[in-house]
Amino acid sequence: MLHEAARSVIGDITIARPGVEGDADRVEVIVCKTSDTRATATVTILGQRDDSVRDTRHELVLDKLVVDGWVVSNDVTTHRCQPGRGHQEFSAELCL
């Protein structure tokens, strides 16, 4: 249902990170259309199968193109570390 709501606002969002196979427990997406030409999306990847990083969050700003479609104009990426591997809150600091 959330995915359908996101698509009705901005369409599909695809996030790729080189070198990551995408093995995680779940992905949460929160989308907010802030104007006719701008939207925000918070994409949180939870339960990653990584020895250092537990969760990753992308806070995206999307701008509507003159023609059909949207473009990501800003992507702030933060991580939450595995227990014993660093910070337990979302932060730009690297995990150990």
N, C-alpha and C positions, 0 to 999 in steps of 0.2 A: 504494500500500500504506500509506504514512504517513497519507494522508487518511482511509483506511478505519479505521485505528487511532484517529485523532483522533475520528472520528464515533462510534466505539463507546464512547468515554469521555464526550464532551460534546455530540455532534451537530455541526451546522454552525456555523462562525464566519464572520461577514461583517464586513469592515472597509471602510468607505467614507471617503474623504477628499475633501471638496468641491474642485472645480477640477482634479482629477487624472484623466486618462483611463485610467490603469492600464497604460500601455505599459512593460513591463519584461521582462527575460530570464527570470526565474523567481521563484517564491515558495517559501520553505521554512517548514514548520510543525512545531514540536516541542511536543507536549502531554504534560503530566504530571498525573495525578489524584493530589492530595496527601491527600485524604480523601474520604469519601462526599459531602461538601457543598462541596468546594473543589477547583479545578484551576488550573493555570497553562498558558499557551500563549505561545510565542515565535513570532511571525510576522515573517519577514525577507523584504522585497521587494528583490531583487537586480537590478542593471543597469537602473535607471530611465532613461528617456529625458528627462532633465532637465539643464539646463546647469550647475546647482550641486550638486544632490543625486544621488549615485550609488546609495546603498542606504538603505532605511528599515527600522527594526526596531520592532515593537510587543511589549512585554512585558506580557502581560495576566494579570490575576487574575480568575477566574470563580467565582461563588458559585451554588450550586444553589438554585433557587426552591422554595418549598413545593409548588407545583404543578409539573407537568412543565416542564423547561427550565432554562436557565442565563442569568445576567446578568453582564456585565463590570463588576466593581467597581473595577478600577484598570487604567489603560493608560498605561504609560511609553513615550513615543515618542522614539527617538533616530535620528540620521542619520549617514551617512558621506559625505563630500563627494567630488565629482569631483576628480581630480588638479589641483593648482594653484588649487583653489577653497576650501581650508580643511583642517580636520582629516581624517585618514585612518582614524581609529578611530571607533566609534559614540559619539556625544556628543549632548547636548541643545543644544550651541552651534549657532548658525546657520551655514550655509555661505555663502561670499561669492559 
